[in-house]
Amino acid sequence: MNLKALTFTALLAATTAMAASAEVKIALDSKPDLATSGSYNWAATFGAALTEAGMEVRELPRGSVGNEAEKFDQVSTGLLEVSLPDVRSIAQVDPFIYGVRLPYIFDDIAHMDRALEKGQVFDRINENLAGQDIMLLLWHRLGHHPA
C-alpha cells in the first residue's frame, strides 16, 4: 500500500512512500513565515529533514493547489505528498476528530495530550484514514507550537 498523508492544524503528512519520490510537495496552510506560523515552522523543519535525507522538497503556497477537499483528494491519489489541512478534511472520513476541537473538556494541554494518548485517538483516526491511503502524522493546536 502506498501511504500518503495530510497534516493537521489540525496536521496530515507523508510516510516512507516519499523516499521513493523524486520530489516531495508540501501544501502550506499559511504564509511561509517562521516568526508567526507554527505550522510553517513544522513544515520547514520537516522539509529540511527530508532534504537532508536526500529528497527534493517543494513548498506550495496556500491556495495554490486547490481548496481543502481538492488537497485531500490529491493526497489520497498520490498527486500531493503532504498537506496541512484544517480538521474538516479529516472529519469527512472520521468525525471523531472533532473531539480535539473541544478545549473546554480539558483542563490544559497536558490533560488533552494524556487523554488523546490514553484513548489512542491518533491510532483510531489513522485506522479510519488508511482506507483513503492517508495517514495523520501529527496535529498542531492553536497557540501551541509542535515540538
C-alpha positions in Angstrom: 0.0 0.0 0.0 1.3 3.4 -0.9 0.5 5.6 2.1 0.4 9.4 1.6 -0.8 11.9 4.1 -2.1 15.3 5.1 -1.2 17.3 8.2 -3.4 18.9 10.8 -3.5 22.4 12.1 -5.4 20.3 12.6 -1.8 18.3 10.7 -1.9 15.3 8.0 1.7 14.3 6.2 3.7 11.6 4.4 5.4 8.2 5.1 8.1 6.0 3.5 6.4 6.4 0.1 8.1 9.8 0.0 11.5 8.1 0.0 10.8 6.8 -3.5 9.5 10.1 -4.7 11.8 12.4 -6.8 10.0 15.4 -5.2 8.0 15.8 -2.0 5.4 18.5 -2.3 4.2 20.2 0.9 1.0 22.2 0.6 1.2 25.0 3.1 -1.7 26.4 5.1 -0.2 29.8 5.9 2.4 32.3 4.8 5.9 30.8 4.9 6.8 32.9 8.0 8.9 31.3 10.7 8.2 34.1 13.1 4.4 33.9 13.1 3.3 30.4 11.8 3.6 27.3 14.0 2.5 25.1 11.1 5.1 26.6 8.8 7.8 26.0 11.4 6.8 22.3 11.4 6.7 22.3 7.5 10.1 24.0 7.2 11.7 21.6 9.8 10.1 18.5 8.1 11.2 19.8 4.7 14.7 20.3 5.9 14.9 16.8 7.3 13.7 15.4 4.0 16.3 17.5 2.1 19.0 16.3 4.5 17.9 12.7 3.7 18.5 13.4 0.0 14.9 14.2 -1.1 13.9 17.2 -3.1 11.2 19.3 -1.4 8.9 21.9 -2.9 6.7 24.1 -0.7 3.4 25.0 -2.4 1.8 28.3 -1.3 -1.5 28.3 0.5 -4.4 28.0 -2.1 -2.1 27.2 -5.0 -3.2 23.6 -5.4 -6.9 23.9 -4.5 -9.2 24.0 -1.6 -9.2 21.6 1.4 -11.3 19.0 -0.4 -9.1 19.1 -3.5 -5.9 18.8 -1.5 -7.4 15.8 0.4 -8.2 14.1 -3.0 -4.7 14.9 -4.3 -3.1 13.4 -1.2 -5.2 10.3 -1.4 -4.4 9.8 -5.1 -0.7 10.4 -4.7 -0.5 13.8 -6.6 0.4 15.6 -3.4 2.6 14.0 -0.6 2.0 16.4 2.3 -0.8 18.8 3.2 -1.6 20.9 6.2 -5.4 20.9 6.1 -8.0 22.0 8.6 -9.8 19.5 10.8 -12.8 19.3 8.4 -10.7 17.4 5.9 -10.0 14.6 8.3 -13.6 14.7 9.7 -15.0 13.9 6.3 -13.6 10.4 6.9 -13.7 10.3 10.7 -15.9 12.8 12.5 -14.4 11.6 15.8 -11.5 14.1 15.2 -13.8 16.9 16.1 -13.2 15.9 19.7 -9.8 17.5 19.6 -11.5 20.9 19.0 -13.3 20.8 22.3 -10.8 22.5 24.5 -13.3 23.2 27.3 -13.4 19.5 28.2 -9.6 19.5 29.0 -8.0 21.3 32.0 -4.9 22.2 29.9 -2.7 21.0 27.1 -1.1 18.3 29.2 -4.5 16.9 30.1 -5.5 16.9 26.4 -2.3 15.1 25.5 -2.8 12.4 28.2 -6.4 11.9 27.1 -5.5 11.6 23.4 -2.7 9.2 24.2 -4.7 7.0 26.7 -7.7 7.0 24.3 -5.4 6.0 21.4 -7.2 8.7 19.4 -4.3 9.1 16.9 -4.4 5.3 16.2 -8.2 5.2 15.8 -8.2 8.1 13.4 -5.4 6.6 11.3 -7.2 3.2 11.1 -10.1 5.0 9.5 -7.9 7.1 7.2 -6.0 4.1 6.0 -8.8 3.2 3.6 -8.1 6.5 1.9 -4.4 5.8 1.7 -3.8 8.7 4.0 -2.3 9.0 7.5 -2.3 11.6 10.1 1.2 12.3 11.3 0.5 14.9 13.9 -1.7 17.8 14.9 -0.9 21.3 15.9 -3.0 23.0 18.5 -3.7 26.7 18.1 -1.4 28.7 20.3 0.9 25.6 20.8 3.9 25.1 18.5 4.7 21.5 17.7 7.9 20.1 19.1 
